[in-house]
């Protein structure tokens, strides 16, 4: 059986992807900050017949990411797919800022989570993927990765940086038979709407199966 590791899993996008890949026989490793939430997600997937386990970690902390992936490898072995989609967390009254209000601190918050977190996560799986000449990585962003949205300038900077990182990884890893894809979500994610997480997850599965494009956009603004 193959394994997918979802970093920054939440009840919407992350769990949608977990269900979609789980239906195809993937074991699912869930990484998020709150252990209590992870326990609930594992129960939900188990009820669907999907083998899953939770590994608490803050995506903005490389040491915690390393510990989580060590646990994933110990339980599931080789990680076939990495999906990275942490959401912003409120800490100390943090809010995304407009351009003139963006400070080193506000920009650093987003950068640590979205860019450095992605790099730390990728470095945990890429070496073995290269050795085996197989694997796939997905990096999820909001539409601000493509079209800057001034009222969330600090977030735009990191989203676009994450998108660029995905493209750069693609250039190096494609010749090694490793797929890299990035998805920009231009929709409000909510069950039962056009932005239903299960609909979005179908896009990830299609990209994984076809491996015919680096980037796709779900929805439109």
C-alpha positions, 0 to 999 in steps of 0.5 A: 500500500502507498502512503500520503502525508498531509502536512497542515491537515484540517477538517476541510481541504486536508481531510478531503484529500485524505478521503480521496487518496484513502479510497484508492488504498493509500494509508494516510499520515496526518500532520497538524498542531492539535493532537485532539483534532488529529484523533478525531480525523483518524476516527473519521477516516477509520469509519470509512475503512481508511488506515490513518495515524496522526503526528502532532507538529507545527509546520513552522517548526523544522524540528517538530516536522523532522520528529513527525516525519520520523514517526511517519516513516517508523509506522508506514515506511516510504512516503509516496506522496506529500501534500502541504497545505497548512492554514494560517494560525492566530498567535499573539493577535496575528493578522495578515497585513496590507502593504504599508502595514506589513512589518518584518514580523508579520512577513516572517510569520507567514514565511516561516509557516508557508515557505520554510515549512514547505522546504522542511517537509519536502526535505524529509521525503525527497531524498528517498524519492530520488533514491527510488525514482518515484514519488509526488509532492503537492503544495497548496496555496490561495489565489494570492499566489498568482494574483496579489491581493493587497489587503493580505500583502504579507500572505501574498508574499509567502504564497507566491514564494511557495508557488515559486518553490514548487516550480523550481522543485519541478524543474529538478525532480521531473527528470528523476520521475518525481512529480511536483504540483501546485494548486491555487484555490480561488474559492471559499472552501465549504462542504455542499458548495462549489468549493466542497473539499471533496470536489477540490480533492478530485483535482489533486487526484486527477493531477496525481494520475495524469502528471501532465501539468505543474499547476492548476487553479480550482475556482475563480474570483 
